[in-house]
Amino acid sequence: AARVVEKAGDGDIILMHDYYDTSVIAALEVIDALQGEGFQFVTVEELLANNDIVPEPGILYRTGTG
């Protein structure tokens, strides 16, 4: 959780899985910490649209800022 919070930046797409109970706990910690820093959570569709990006098939998006 600490590494995700430390590395998170504007427009980043963060993908976390819920395979383990600890993963869910970590995700909740990340959300709380990033919201505390003023980050806003949106869907990937909203993120891309807000940055005038039209998603294309076969393209891997790691950020929504281009």
Backbone torsions as a table, in degrees:
resi	resn	phi	psi	omega
1	ALA	NA	-43.1	-178.4
2	ALA	-62.1	-39.8	-179.3
3	ARG	-65.7	-41.5	179.1
4	VAL	-62.6	-46.6	-179.5
5	VAL	-62.9	-42.3	-179.2
6	GLU	-63.6	-39.2	-173.7
7	LYS	-90.7	-12.8	-174.9
8	ALA	-64.1	138.4	178.6
9	GLY	-138.0	169.7	-179.4
10	ASP	-56.8	127.5	177.4
11	GLY	85.0	-2.0	-179.6
12	ASP	-68.1	145.9	173.3
13	ILE	-103.5	120.3	-178.1
14	ILE	-111.9	120.5	179.7
15	LEU	-112.4	123.2	178.1
16	MET	-131.0	142.6	-179.4
17	HIS	-104.6	158.9	-178.5
18	ASP	-109.6	40.3	-179.5
19	TYR	-63.8	-34.8	-176.1
20	TYR	-125.6	154.3	176.9
21	ASP	-57.4	-37.0	-179.3
22	THR	-66.2	-29.0	177.2
23	SER	-66.8	-39.7	178.7
24	VAL	-66.4	-43.0	178.0
25	ILE	-61.0	-44.3	179.8
26	ALA	-62.8	-42.6	179.7
27	ALA	-60.9	-41.8	178.8
28	LEU	-65.6	-37.5	176.6
29	GLU	-64.4	-42.6	179.4
30	VAL	-61.9	-46.8	-179.5
31	ILE	-59.8	-48.9	-180.0
32	ASP	-59.6	-45.7	-177.3
33	ALA	-65.6	-45.7	-177.8
34	LEU	-69.2	-37.9	175.2
35	GLN	-62.9	-38.0	177.4
36	GLY	-63.0	-26.4	177.4
37	GLU	-89.8	1.5	177.0
38	GLY	95.7	4.9	177.3
39	PHE	-69.7	147.7	177.2
40	GLN	-114.4	138.1	-180.0
41	PHE	-100.5	130.2	179.0
42	VAL	-136.7	167.7	175.2
43	THR	-73.0	161.1	177.3
44	VAL	-61.0	-40.4	178.4
45	GLU	-57.9	-45.1	178.5
46	GLU	-65.3	-42.3	-179.7
47	LEU	-59.1	-48.4	-179.7
48	LEU	-65.6	-45.0	-179.4
49	ALA	-62.3	-39.7	179.7
50	ASN	-64.0	-20.7	-179.6
51	ASN	-110.8	18.8	177.5
52	ASP	54.9	38.3	177.4
53	ILE	-105.8	126.2	175.3
54	VAL	-99.3	114.4	-177.3
55	PRO	-63.2	142.6	179.9
56	GLU	-119.5	142.2	178.2
57	PRO	-59.7	140.7	175.9
58	GLY	83.0	-0.1	-179.9
59	ILE	-100.1	134.0	177.4
60	LEU	-93.8	122.9	179.8
61	TYR	-107.2	123.1	176.9
62	ARG	-103.9	-22.7	175.8
63	THR	-136.7	165.0	177.9
64	GLY	-106.1	23.4	-177.5
65	THR	-114.2	7.9	175.6
66	GLY	98.4	NA	NA
